[in-house]
């Protein structure tokens, strides 16, 4: 059983920043995320896309934002349950919560903060009739361990950042990499597109455009794919793995069955006070919530996380009065014994 003060469901930017705000209040956090790494969409879908509306950063890559947030919360020593989906939530007689994942991991918390972005993500699957027969038999929708493809033939399909980034990365791992896209133009970052072109010119990536995979070839596992390319006769190529990277489709998933008030696939909250749901002790912050005037922006999620933590503190310690101190004055004390504070002025007597 994992025990914590605040259990955060979702390890995207809003969930990660919640750890910092909770840490200032001496509240410990543990995070659950269905993805195998932190960062949410910033890590899974567009790690190399620039974000322009983060305060103090005229431009920052989504992946770098995740790294900065992890650096910021390091001293508060959060726990993580990654690669598991929060499945069941049970409120106890003492108003605490038990949350169990799809893999049976149990968590006990005084407060639950749902920061699941747009919900749990499911891969968008291409309309290939027999693709389901080869899932986990050579068809993968998410790359979790690049070494799994060491010295293997790989075919990647897609035209966004994930397809480009993994095609580039796997040239140093796989025996061959083929990138297939239904258009000649790619939607990824310009430097990634340029890099793929360089690797194609160097003979390290085979690029087939505009084209689509129409069939998976094999019996017990993938041995090839059938391709239709504009202006060409249908043909097949050998491969050990087919990896369609068409992004992830957001779904509320089990959260929709927790008795929360749902509106248009989002969780209704009390935005006039603290982003608490209709169940006391459960909050929803970031893109997963809805209220009048809601804006789905990372910086709005940061604001919601801050107010939520103040409210959570009052629920956990109803008889304590918290006096907010600015970090510029009070500094930041981590659970690991570290302290960050501004340099003190030097008092010197002048004769």
Residue frames as qw, qx, qy, qz and C-alpha x, y, z in Angstrom:
[[0.000, 0.888, 0.460, 0.000, 0.00, 0.00, 0.00],
 [0.397, 0.255, -0.001, 0.882, 1.37, 3.40, -1.03],
 [0.237, -0.799, -0.491, 0.252, 0.39, 6.15, 1.41],
 [0.336, 0.201, 0.096, 0.915, 0.57, 9.88, 0.71],
 [0.095, 0.436, 0.381, -0.810, -1.11, 13.19, 1.51],
 [0.531, 0.585, -0.014, -0.613, -2.17, 14.06, -2.04],
 [0.601, 0.083, 0.737, 0.296, -2.57, 11.42, -4.72],
 [0.280, 0.610, -0.213, -0.710, -2.26, 13.05, -8.15],
 [0.715, 0.298, 0.626, 0.092, -3.78, 11.20, -11.08],
 [0.546, 0.800, 0.138, 0.209, -1.86, 12.40, -14.11],
 [0.632, -0.490, 0.136, 0.585, 1.84, 13.26, -14.37],
 [0.451, 0.675, 0.263, 0.521, 1.61, 15.97, -17.01],
 [0.267, 0.408, -0.192, 0.852, 2.77, 19.57, -16.40],
 [0.473, -0.587, -0.020, -0.657, -0.17, 20.44, -14.12],
 [0.906, -0.360, -0.223, -0.023, 0.27, 17.29, -12.06],
 [0.723, 0.110, -0.272, 0.625, 4.01, 17.86, -11.72],
 [0.062, 0.498, -0.155, 0.851, 3.62, 21.50, -10.66],
 [0.686, -0.579, -0.198, -0.394, 1.10, 20.40, -8.03],
 [0.842, -0.184, -0.335, 0.380, 3.97, 18.60, -6.28],
 [0.369, 0.279, -0.206, 0.862, 5.82, 21.90, -5.90],
 [0.332, -0.519, -0.027, -0.788, 2.86, 23.83, -4.51],
 [0.843, -0.435, -0.271, -0.162, 2.01, 20.98, -2.15],
 [0.756, 0.027, -0.349, 0.553, 5.63, 20.75, -1.05],
 [0.077, 0.462, -0.186, 0.864, 5.59, 24.39, 0.04],
 [0.628, -0.468, 0.024, -0.621, 2.77, 23.37, 2.39],
 [0.202, -0.399, 0.860, -0.246, 4.74, 20.34, 3.65],
 [0.842, 0.169, 0.316, -0.404, 2.32, 17.96, 1.90],
 [0.303, -0.305, 0.834, 0.346, 3.71, 14.85, 0.23],
 [0.683, 0.443, -0.071, -0.576, 2.54, 13.72, -3.19],
 [0.469, -0.088, 0.842, 0.250, 2.42, 10.52, -5.22],
 [0.460, 0.467, -0.232, -0.718, 1.51, 10.48, -8.92],
 [0.644, 0.170, 0.745, 0.045, -0.20, 7.82, -11.07],
 [0.387, 0.595, -0.280, -0.646, -0.02, 7.90, -14.85],
 [0.906, 0.250, 0.320, -0.121, -1.03, 5.38, -17.50],
 [0.601, 0.737, -0.294, 0.101, 1.94, 6.41, -19.64],
 [0.902, -0.131, -0.208, 0.356, 5.35, 4.86, -18.89],
 [0.476, 0.063, -0.152, 0.864, 6.99, 8.26, -18.38],
 [0.061, -0.688, -0.406, 0.598, 6.12, 11.64, -16.87],
 [0.099, -0.253, 0.319, 0.908, 5.13, 14.66, -18.94],
 [0.520, 0.547, 0.509, -0.414, 1.79, 13.61, -20.41],
 [0.657, 0.714, 0.236, 0.051, 1.25, 14.88, -23.94],
 [0.035, 0.929, -0.351, -0.110, 4.43, 16.98, -23.67],
 [0.356, -0.488, 0.785, 0.139, 6.51, 13.80, -23.50],
 [0.620, 0.177, 0.764, 0.002, 4.35, 11.36, -25.44],
 [0.546, 0.707, 0.449, 0.037, 3.10, 13.37, -28.41],
 [0.421, 0.840, 0.020, 0.343, 5.17, 16.50, -29.01],
 [0.703, -0.547, -0.063, 0.449, 8.38, 16.55, -26.92],
 [0.498, -0.089, 0.242, 0.828, 10.20, 18.68, -29.50],
 [0.086, 0.747, 0.451, 0.480, 7.44, 21.18, -30.18],
 [0.220, 0.128, -0.310, 0.916, 8.02, 24.70, -28.81],
 [0.223, -0.756, -0.611, 0.076, 5.59, 26.23, -26.32],
 [0.281, 0.438, 0.029, 0.854, 5.37, 30.03, -26.31],
 [0.377, -0.675, -0.137, -0.620, 3.02, 30.90, -23.42],
 [0.758, -0.402, -0.407, 0.315, 4.95, 29.68, -20.38],
 [0.179, -0.981, 0.041, -0.062, 5.84, 32.67, -18.17],
 [0.383, -0.769, 0.457, 0.230, 9.54, 33.65, -18.30],
 [0.550, -0.086, 0.723, 0.409, 10.16, 31.33, -21.27],
 [0.366, 0.524, -0.233, -0.733, 9.79, 33.12, -24.62],
 [0.802, 0.269, -0.424, -0.323, 10.08, 29.63, -26.08],
 [0.357, -0.421, 0.812, -0.191, 10.59, 26.22, -24.51],
 [0.471, 0.101, -0.805, -0.345, 10.36, 22.73, -25.98],
 [0.781, -0.376, -0.132, -0.480, 7.62, 20.59, -24.43],
 [0.887, -0.060, -0.396, 0.229, 10.13, 17.94, -23.42],
 [0.375, 0.299, -0.391, 0.786, 12.38, 20.55, -21.83],
 [0.439, -0.493, 0.070, -0.748, 9.43, 21.92, -19.85],
 [0.911, -0.292, -0.256, -0.143, 8.90, 18.47, -18.39],
 [0.732, 0.116, -0.392, 0.545, 12.59, 18.25, -17.47],
 [0.051, 0.437, -0.258, 0.860, 12.46, 21.67, -15.77],
 [0.673, -0.463, -0.050, -0.574, 9.37, 20.73, -13.77],
 [0.923, -0.161, -0.327, 0.122, 11.04, 17.50, -12.63],
 [0.501, 0.264, -0.365, 0.739, 14.08, 19.51, -11.55],
 [0.240, -0.506, 0.110, -0.821, 11.86, 21.96, -9.67],
 [0.790, -0.409, -0.026, -0.457, 10.08, 19.24, -7.64],
 [0.698, 0.242, -0.638, 0.219, 13.07, 16.97, -7.02],
 [0.097, 0.300, -0.647, 0.694, 13.61, 18.19, -3.45],
 [0.624, -0.158, 0.255, -0.722, 10.02, 17.27, -2.55],
 [0.093, -0.218, 0.972, -0.005, 10.69, 13.60, -3.37],
 [0.738, 0.132, 0.052, -0.660, 7.41, 12.64, -5.07],
 [0.493, -0.079, 0.864, 0.057, 6.56, 9.00, -5.70],
 [0.471, 0.361, -0.406, -0.695, 5.44, 7.64, -9.06],
 [0.623, 0.143, 0.767, -0.059, 3.29, 4.75, -10.27],
 [0.297, 0.542, -0.393, -0.681, 3.85, 4.84, -14.04],
 [0.288, 0.150, -0.860, -0.393, 2.47, 2.64, -16.77],
 [0.085, -0.356, -0.908, 0.204, -0.64, 1.97, -14.70],
 [0.220, -0.436, -0.345, -0.801, -4.15, 3.45, -14.96],
 [0.229, -0.020, 0.613, -0.756, -6.14, 4.53, -11.92],
 [0.276, -0.195, -0.849, -0.406, -9.09, 2.15, -12.06],
 [0.483, -0.614, -0.616, -0.101, -11.08, 2.17, -8.81],
 [0.056, 0.372, -0.367, 0.851, -11.56, 4.89, -6.19],
 [0.543, -0.523, -0.656, -0.037, -13.19, 4.21, -2.83],
 [0.124, -0.628, 0.245, -0.729, -13.96, 6.84, -0.21],
 [0.462, -0.121, -0.802, 0.359, -13.49, 5.64, 3.38],
 [0.388, -0.762, -0.518, 0.008, -15.46, 6.45, 6.52],
 [0.463, -0.612, -0.089, 0.636, -12.65, 8.79, 7.63],
 [0.360, 0.897, 0.076, -0.245, -12.98, 10.71, 4.31],
 [0.203, -0.570, 0.666, 0.436, -9.68, 9.37, 2.95],
 [0.774, 0.469, -0.139, -0.402, -9.46, 7.48, -0.33],
 [0.644, -0.204, 0.694, 0.249, -8.23, 4.13, -1.62],
 [0.569, 0.667, -0.229, -0.423, -7.24, 4.17, -5.30],
 [0.735, -0.139, 0.641, 0.171, -6.38, 0.93, -7.11],
 [0.216, 0.557, -0.515, -0.614, -4.76, 0.73, -10.55],
 [0.854, 0.284, -0.218, -0.376, -5.48, -1.71, -13.36],
 [0.605, 0.347, -0.691, 0.189, -2.43, -3.69, -12.21],
 [0.734, -0.473, -0.486, 0.038, -3.65, -3.93, -8.62],
 [0.408, 0.132, -0.374, 0.822, -1.35, -1.32, -7.06],
 [0.327, -0.782, -0.530, -0.023, -3.17, 0.20, -4.06],
 [0.254, 0.325, -0.181, 0.893, -2.81, 3.79, -2.86],
 [0.333, -0.715, -0.579, 0.204, -4.15, 5.52, 0.24],
 [0.269, 0.246, 0.008, 0.931, -4.48, 9.30, 0.30],
 [0.006, -0.506, -0.533, 0.678, -6.19, 12.09, 2.19],
 [0.356, 0.693, 0.017, -0.627, -6.79, 14.06, -1.01],
 [0.638, 0.233, 0.621, 0.392, -7.14, 13.04, -4.67],
 [0.160, 0.709, -0.138, -0.673, -6.23, 15.53, -7.39],
 [0.732, 0.391, 0.524, 0.192, -7.23, 14.49, -10.89],
 [0.031, 0.773, -0.295, -0.561, -4.80, 16.17, -13.28],
 [0.697, 0.092, 0.681, 0.207, -5.31, 13.76, -16.15],
 [0.052, -0.235, 0.495, 0.835, -5.10, 16.30, -18.95],
 [0.573, 0.110, -0.323, -0.745, -7.65, 15.23, -21.52],
 [0.922, -0.135, 0.155, -0.329, -7.93, 11.85, -19.82],
 [0.664, -0.284, 0.647, 0.245, -6.15, 8.57, -20.39],
 [0.346, 0.613, -0.442, -0.555, -4.75, 8.09, -23.87],
 [0.814, 0.131, 0.565, 0.028, -5.40, 5.30, -26.32],
 [0.259, -0.299, 0.580, 0.712, -3.43, 5.00, -29.56],
 [0.614, 0.541, 0.012, -0.575, -5.14, 6.00, -32.78],
 [0.600, -0.087, 0.763, 0.224, -5.08, 2.85, -34.87],
 [0.224, 0.330, -0.518, -0.757, -4.95, 2.90, -38.68],
 [0.796, 0.195, 0.227, -0.525, -7.87, 1.25, -40.52],
 [0.300, 0.399, -0.840, -0.213, -5.98, -1.90, -41.47],
 [0.810, -0.184, -0.287, -0.477, -8.37, -4.91, -41.39],
 [0.902, -0.129, -0.396, 0.112, -6.04, -7.47, -39.79],
 [0.197, 0.645, -0.448, 0.587, -3.94, -5.19, -37.57],
 [0.640, -0.536, 0.281, -0.473, -5.53, -6.38, -34.31],
 [0.995, -0.004, -0.104, 0.000, -4.29, -9.92, -35.01],
 [0.737, 0.324, -0.263, 0.532, -0.68, -8.73, -34.78],
 [0.253, -0.838, 0.191, -0.445, -0.79, -6.46, -31.73],
 [0.565, -0.629, 0.524, -0.105, 2.15, -7.44, -29.50],
 [0.862, 0.067, 0.456, 0.211, 3.28, -9.75, -32.30],
 [0.526, 0.120, 0.365, 0.759, 5.21, -7.13, -34.23],
 [0.013, -0.708, -0.320, -0.629, 2.70, -4.27, -34.17],
 [0.402, -0.443, -0.463, 0.654, 3.35, -1.65, -31.47],
 [0.071, 0.870, 0.360, 0.328, 1.61, 1.70, -31.09],
 [0.272, -0.933, 0.202, -0.118, 4.00, 3.13, -28.50],
 [0.702, 0.373, -0.478, 0.374, 7.77, 2.68, -28.29],
 [0.643, -0.756, 0.016, -0.121, 8.69, 2.00, -24.67],
 [0.651, -0.539, 0.436, 0.309, 12.14, 0.43, -24.95],
 [0.468, 0.751, -0.343, -0.314, 14.20, 1.30, -28.06],
 [0.145, -0.476, 0.864, 0.072, 16.53, -1.65, -27.37],
 [0.705, 0.222, 0.616, -0.271, 13.61, -3.94, -28.19],
 [0.691, 0.703, 0.080, -0.146, 14.27, -3.04, -31.84],
 [0.263, -0.697, 0.598, 0.296, 18.01, -3.67, -31.77],
 [0.110, -0.288, 0.849, 0.430, 19.12, -5.13, -35.15],
 [0.411, 0.457, 0.780, -0.118, 15.51, -5.52, -36.33],
 [0.097, 0.278, 0.514, 0.806, 13.80, -4.27, -39.49],
 [0.034, 0.531, 0.567, -0.629, 11.35, -1.51, -38.54],
 [0.073, 0.472, 0.517, 0.710, 8.58, 0.22, -40.49],
 [0.042, -0.433, -0.468, 0.769, 7.17, 3.43, -38.96],
 [0.092, 0.577, 0.608, 0.538, 4.00, 5.05, -40.27],
 [0.220, -0.841, -0.391, 0.303, 3.03, 8.65, -39.50],
 [0.443, 0.613, 0.122, 0.643, 3.93, 12.25, -40.24],
 [0.332, -0.910, -0.035, -0.248, 4.15, 13.99, -36.88],
 [0.086, -0.791, 0.548, -0.259, 6.86, 14.53, -34.30],
 [0.770, -0.321, 0.529, -0.155, 6.65, 11.05, -32.79],
 [0.906, 0.365, 0.194, 0.087, 7.10, 9.33, -36.15],
 [0.451, 0.807, -0.262, 0.276, 9.97, 11.61, -37.15],
 [0.295, -0.748, 0.526, -0.278, 11.75, 11.53, -33.79],
 [0.825, -0.224, 0.512, -0.084, 11.60, 7.74, -33.48],
 [0.840, 0.524, 0.051, 0.131, 12.64, 7.22, -37.10],
 [0.230, 0.832, -0.407, 0.297, 15.72, 9.35, -36.40],
 [0.503, -0.600, 0.560, -0.270, 16.50, 7.63, -33.10],
 [0.908, -0.031, 0.408, -0.095, 16.10, 4.08, -34.36],
 [0.672, 0.686, -0.278, 0.030, 18.58, 4.53, -37.22],
 [0.088, 0.638, -0.703, 0.300, 21.28, 3.87, -34.62],
 [0.566, -0.211, 0.686, -0.404, 19.43, 0.86, -33.19],
 [0.841, 0.314, 0.367, -0.244, 17.52, -1.04, -35.88],
 [0.583, -0.078, 0.617, 0.523, 19.07, -2.80, -38.85],
 [0.119, 0.286, 0.512, 0.801, 16.78, -0.84, -41.17],
 [0.126, 0.512, 0.496, -0.690, 14.21, 1.93, -40.77],
 [0.092, 0.366, 0.636, 0.673, 11.43, 2.71, -43.25],
 [0.117, 0.387, 0.402, -0.822, 9.20, 5.76, -42.79],
 [0.071, 0.419, 0.764, 0.486, 5.82, 5.78, -44.53],
 [0.107, 0.437, 0.365, -0.815, 3.51, 8.79, -44.69],
 [0.428, 0.599, 0.675, 0.053, 0.36, 9.40, -46.69],
 [0.247, 0.965, 0.073, -0.049, 1.55, 12.88, -47.68],
 [0.691, 0.424, -0.160, 0.563, 4.81, 14.32, -48.94],
 [0.035, -0.665, 0.264, -0.698, 4.69, 17.01, -46.24],
 [0.551, -0.237, -0.714, 0.362, 5.37, 16.29, -42.57],
 [0.336, -0.837, -0.242, -0.358, 3.80, 18.03, -39.56],
 [0.772, -0.430, -0.231, 0.408, 6.81, 17.78, -37.25],
 [0.284, -0.853, 0.121, 0.422, 9.42, 20.25, -36.08],
 [0.543, 0.806, -0.210, -0.107, 11.48, 21.70, -38.92],
 [0.065, -0.679, 0.731, -0.014, 14.79, 20.44, -37.56],
 [0.651, -0.057, 0.745, -0.131, 13.36, 16.91, -37.35],
 [0.746, 0.612, 0.213, -0.150, 12.13, 17.06, -40.93],
 [0.311, 0.837, -0.448, -0.045, 15.57, 18.27, -42.05],
 [0.348, -0.493, 0.793, -0.079, 17.30, 15.50, -40.09],
 [0.774, 0.212, 0.582, -0.135, 15.09, 12.82, -41.66],
 [0.633, 0.766, -0.052, -0.104, 15.91, 14.22, -45.09],
 [0.033, 0.762, -0.646, 0.012, 19.64, 14.05, -44.29],
 [0.537, -0.233, 0.802, -0.117, 19.32, 10.45, -43.14],
 [0.786, 0.485, 0.348, -0.161, 17.34, 9.59, -46.26],
 [0.459, 0.832, -0.304, -0.063, 20.03, 11.15, -48.47],
 [0.119, -0.622, 0.767, -0.097, 22.66, 9.19, -46.54],
 [0.630, 0.094, -0.726, -0.262, 20.75, 5.94, -47.13],
 [0.060, 0.097, -0.838, 0.534, 19.99, 5.40, -43.44],
 [0.430, 0.348, 0.587, -0.591, 16.22, 5.86, -43.73],
 [0.087, 0.242, 0.781, 0.570, 13.96, 4.61, -46.50],
 [0.265, 0.356, 0.336, -0.831, 11.13, 7.07, -47.02],
 [0.093, 0.317, 0.840, 0.430, 7.98, 6.10, -48.91],
 [0.177, 0.567, 0.392, -0.702, 5.51, 8.96, -49.64],
 [0.556, -0.190, 0.310, -0.748, 2.69, 9.50, -50.36],
 [0.524, 0.060, -0.837, -0.148, 1.77, 6.00, -49.32],
 [0.644, -0.382, 0.310, -0.586, -0.19, 3.92, -46.80],
 [0.016, -0.162, 0.984, -0.078, 0.10, 0.48, -45.28],
 [0.654, -0.051, -0.248, -0.712, -2.98, -1.50, -46.28],
 [0.945, -0.156, -0.224, -0.182, -2.25, -4.96, -44.86],
 [0.376, -0.651, 0.651, -0.107, -0.04, -6.74, -42.34],
 [0.788, 0.303, -0.514, -0.148, 1.72, -9.84, -43.66],
 [0.008, 0.404, -0.839, 0.365, 2.53, -12.81, -41.44],
 [0.641, -0.282, -0.686, -0.198, 1.06, -15.77, -39.56],
 [0.634, -0.538, -0.464, 0.307, 2.13, -15.86, -35.89],
 [0.332, -0.669, -0.040, 0.664, 4.03, -12.57, -36.15],
 [0.378, 0.877, -0.026, -0.297, 4.69, -9.69, -38.52],
 [0.728, -0.076, 0.446, 0.515, 6.94, -10.54, -41.44],
 [0.261, 0.119, 0.405, 0.868, 6.04, -7.68, -43.78],
 [0.253, 0.596, 0.395, -0.652, 3.56, -4.99, -44.80],
 [0.414, 0.490, 0.617, 0.456, 1.63, -4.37, -48.01],
 [0.125, -0.525, -0.065, 0.839, 1.90, -0.79, -49.26],
 [0.415, 0.724, 0.490, 0.252, -0.06, 1.33, -51.69],
 [0.312, -0.461, 0.087, 0.826, 1.91, 4.29, -53.04],
 [0.430, 0.777, 0.198, -0.416, 0.42, 6.95, -55.27],
 [0.449, 0.756, -0.370, -0.301, 1.41, 6.38, -58.88],
 [0.073, 0.441, -0.894, -0.019, 2.95, 2.98, -58.16],
 [0.735, -0.120, -0.601, -0.289, 1.73, -0.61, -58.25],
 [0.732, -0.603, 0.162, -0.274, 1.03, -2.15, -54.78],
 [0.609, 0.410, -0.629, 0.256, 4.09, -3.79, -53.27],
 [0.801, -0.584, -0.131, -0.022, 5.30, -5.40, -50.05],
 [0.273, 0.672, -0.569, 0.387, 8.41, -4.98, -47.93],
 [0.735, -0.207, -0.605, 0.226, 9.83, -7.24, -45.24],
 [0.123, -0.631, 0.341, -0.686, 9.85, -6.06, -41.65],
 [0.383, -0.115, -0.843, 0.361, 9.99, -7.38, -38.11],
 [0.085, -0.524, -0.576, 0.622, 7.96, -4.54, -36.62],
 [0.055, 0.579, 0.438, 0.686, 5.26, -2.17, -37.84],
 [0.255, -0.424, -0.485, 0.721, 4.86, 0.92, -35.66],
 [0.056, 0.688, 0.452, 0.565, 1.95, 3.22, -36.59],
 [0.305, -0.338, -0.387, 0.802, 2.42, 6.52, -34.74],
 [0.023, -0.565, -0.492, -0.662, -0.76, 8.51, -35.35],
 [0.192, -0.420, 0.269, -0.845, -1.02, 10.10, -31.93],
 [0.116, -0.193, -0.898, 0.377, -3.17, 9.26, -28.95],
 [0.331, -0.523, -0.467, -0.631, -6.91, 9.61, -28.51],
 [0.065, -0.210, 0.600, -0.769, -7.94, 11.10, -25.14],
 [0.581, -0.418, -0.597, -0.362, -10.63, 9.37, -23.10],
 [0.442, -0.621, 0.322, -0.561, -11.77, 9.87, -19.52],
 [0.474, 0.157, -0.860, 0.107, -11.66, 6.10, -19.09],
 [0.453, -0.382, -0.775, 0.221, -12.52, 4.75, -15.61],
 [0.076, -0.091, -0.307, 0.944, -12.71, 8.31, -14.23],
 [0.394, -0.173, -0.360, -0.828, -16.12, 8.59, -15.90],
 [0.670, -0.326, -0.637, -0.197, -17.42, 5.87, -13.54],
 [0.391, -0.001, -0.615, 0.685, -16.32, 7.44, -10.25],
 [0.184, -0.733, -0.628, 0.185, -19.55, 9.31, -9.54],
 [0.226, -0.356, 0.023, 0.906, -18.13, 12.67, -10.58],
 [0.422, 0.758, 0.335, -0.368, -20.26, 15.22, -12.37],
 [0.483, -0.052, 0.576, 0.657, -19.28, 15.09, -16.05],
 [0.394, 0.801, 0.220, -0.393, -20.01, 17.65, -18.73],
 [0.612, 0.760, -0.200, -0.091, -18.86, 17.25, -22.34],
 [0.902, 0.162, -0.270, 0.294, -16.24, 14.64, -21.43],
 [0.272, 0.450, -0.438, 0.729, -14.76, 16.83, -18.67],
 [0.437, -0.428, -0.701, 0.367, -15.17, 17.00, -14.89],
 [0.140, -0.822, -0.198, -0.515, -17.26, 19.88, -13.52],
 [0.543, -0.173, -0.478, 0.668, -15.59, 21.77, -10.67],
 [0.201, -0.914, -0.320, 0.149, -16.22, 24.72, -8.40],
 [0.582, 0.377, 0.001, 0.720, -14.01, 27.33, -10.01],
 [0.189, -0.856, -0.059, -0.478, -15.29, 30.05, -7.71],
 [0.648, -0.716, 0.225, -0.126, -13.35, 28.50, -4.83],
 [0.402, -0.611, 0.677, 0.082, -10.87, 25.67, -5.27],
 [0.513, 0.376, -0.665, -0.390, -11.62, 23.37, -8.26],
 [0.326, -0.080, 0.888, -0.315, -13.19, 20.74, -6.01],
 [0.284, -0.135, -0.796, -0.516, -15.57, 18.26, -7.62],
 [0.645, -0.407, -0.184, -0.619, -19.00, 17.20, -6.38],
 [0.874, -0.288, -0.363, 0.144, -17.19, 14.67, -4.14],
 [0.281, -0.918, 0.249, -0.123, -15.46, 16.47, -1.22],
 [0.644, -0.524, 0.517, 0.208, -11.75, 15.72, -1.16],
 [0.663, 0.224, 0.553, 0.453, -11.52, 15.06, -4.90],
 [0.096, 0.769, -0.092, -0.625, -10.28, 17.92, -7.06],
 [0.729, 0.419, 0.422, 0.339, -9.87, 18.21, -10.83],
 [0.110, -0.827, 0.169, 0.525, -7.27, 20.57, -12.28],
 [0.201, -0.327, 0.685, 0.619, -5.89, 21.27, -15.73],
 [0.328, 0.129, -0.567, -0.744, -7.44, 20.23, -19.02],
 [0.195, -0.218, -0.956, -0.021, -9.53, 17.48, -17.41],
 [0.015, 0.515, 0.636, -0.575, -11.89, 19.95, -15.71],
 [0.075, 0.494, 0.482, 0.720, -14.55, 22.34, -16.96],
 [0.129, -0.646, -0.502, 0.561, -16.20, 25.49, -15.60],
 [0.312, 0.907, 0.281, 0.025, -17.52, 28.76, -17.04],
 [0.098, 0.954, -0.279, -0.047, -14.69, 30.57, -18.79],
 [0.827, -0.313, 0.405, 0.233, -12.36, 27.55, -18.76],
 [0.448, 0.781, -0.406, -0.153, -9.21, 27.87, -20.89],
 [0.981, -0.086, 0.096, 0.145, -7.23, 24.71, -21.64],
 [0.377, 0.789, -0.370, 0.313, -3.77, 26.19, -21.14],
 [0.726, -0.020, -0.531, 0.437, -0.82, 24.86, -19.13],
 [0.141, 0.256, -0.359, 0.886, -0.44, 28.14, -17.26],
 [0.597, -0.376, -0.073, -0.705, -4.12, 27.95, -16.21],
 [0.873, -0.179, -0.453, 0.010, -3.48, 24.46, -14.87],
 [0.478, 0.156, -0.487, 0.714, -0.61, 25.84, -12.79],
 [0.247, -0.337, 0.171, -0.892, -2.95, 28.46, -11.28],
 [0.795, -0.293, -0.255, -0.465, -5.62, 25.84, -10.53],
 [0.782, -0.019, -0.545, 0.303, -3.03, 23.59, -8.87],
 [0.206, 0.270, -0.427, 0.838, -1.94, 26.42, -6.58],
 [0.498, -0.305, 0.108, -0.805, -5.44, 27.16, -5.30],
 [0.864, -0.137, -0.425, -0.233, -6.25, 23.47, -5.03],
 [0.620, 0.085, -0.606, 0.492, -3.27, 22.82, -2.74],
 [0.097, -0.270, 0.369, -0.884, -4.31, 25.67, -0.42],
 [0.729, -0.218, -0.090, -0.643, -7.79, 24.15, -0.15],
 [0.840, 0.003, -0.541, 0.038, -6.39, 20.65, 0.37],
 [0.313, 0.238, -0.599, 0.697, -4.26, 21.91, 3.26],
 [0.408, -0.249, 0.259, -0.839, -7.38, 23.24, 4.99],
 [0.867, -0.108, -0.280, -0.397, -9.15, 19.89, 4.57],
 [0.756, 0.098, -0.575, 0.298, -6.20, 17.93, 5.94],
 [0.373, -0.127, -0.512, 0.763, -5.50, 20.38, 8.79],
 [0.149, -0.742, -0.498, -0.422, -8.85, 22.04, 9.60],
 [0.507, -0.817, -0.223, 0.160, -7.57, 23.40, 12.91],
 [0.588, -0.281, 0.152, 0.743, -4.34, 24.86, 11.57],
 [0.272, 0.927, 0.116, -0.233, -3.99, 28.32, 10.14],
 [0.737, 0.103, 0.277, 0.608, -1.56, 28.62, 7.26],
 [0.020, 0.899, -0.030, -0.436, 0.09, 31.97, 6.67],
 [0.798, 0.514, 0.153, 0.276, 1.36, 32.17, 3.12],
 [0.364, -0.738, 0.284, 0.493, 4.97, 33.28, 2.77],
 [0.612, 0.748, -0.204, -0.158, 6.53, 34.29, -0.51],
 [0.949, 0.016, 0.004, 0.316, 9.35, 31.99, -1.59],
 [0.416, 0.671, -0.180, 0.586, 11.53, 35.08, -2.04],
 [0.330, -0.700, 0.330, -0.541, 11.19, 35.67, 1.71],
 [0.811, -0.380, 0.346, -0.278, 10.77, 32.24, 3.25],
 [0.022, 0.476, -0.855, -0.206, 12.85, 30.18, 0.83],
 [0.864, 0.071, -0.295, -0.401, 12.02, 26.59, -0.09],
 [0.362, -0.452, 0.789, -0.206, 12.73, 23.65, 2.21],
 [0.664, 0.186, -0.623, -0.369, 12.77, 20.24, 0.57],
 [0.906, -0.342, 0.061, -0.244, 11.90, 16.93, 2.19],
 [0.896, 0.204, -0.219, 0.327, 15.42, 15.79, 1.32],
 [0.614, -0.574, -0.122, 0.528, 16.98, 18.35, 3.67],
 [0.428, 0.228, 0.237, 0.842, 17.92, 20.84, 0.96],
 [0.025, -0.803, -0.386, 0.454, 17.08, 24.52, 1.22],
 [0.392, 0.435, 0.325, 0.743, 16.81, 27.21, -1.41],
 [0.179, -0.867, -0.346, 0.309, 16.83, 30.82, -0.30],
 [0.356, 0.873, -0.013, 0.333, 17.93, 34.23, -1.43],
 [0.598, 0.138, -0.375, 0.695, 21.39, 35.39, -0.29],
 [0.365, -0.817, -0.377, 0.241, 21.18, 37.38, 2.93],
 [0.212, 0.908, -0.083, 0.352, 22.31, 40.96, 2.95],
 [0.696, -0.013, -0.372, 0.614, 25.73, 41.54, 4.50],
 [0.283, -0.944, -0.140, -0.096, 25.67, 43.97, 7.43],
 [0.706, 0.109, -0.153, 0.683, 28.95, 45.83, 7.72],
 [0.272, -0.878, -0.192, 0.343, 29.85, 48.71, 9.95],
 [0.543, 0.619, 0.049, 0.566, 31.46, 51.62, 8.18],
 [0.518, -0.470, -0.252, 0.669, 33.94, 53.62, 10.23]]
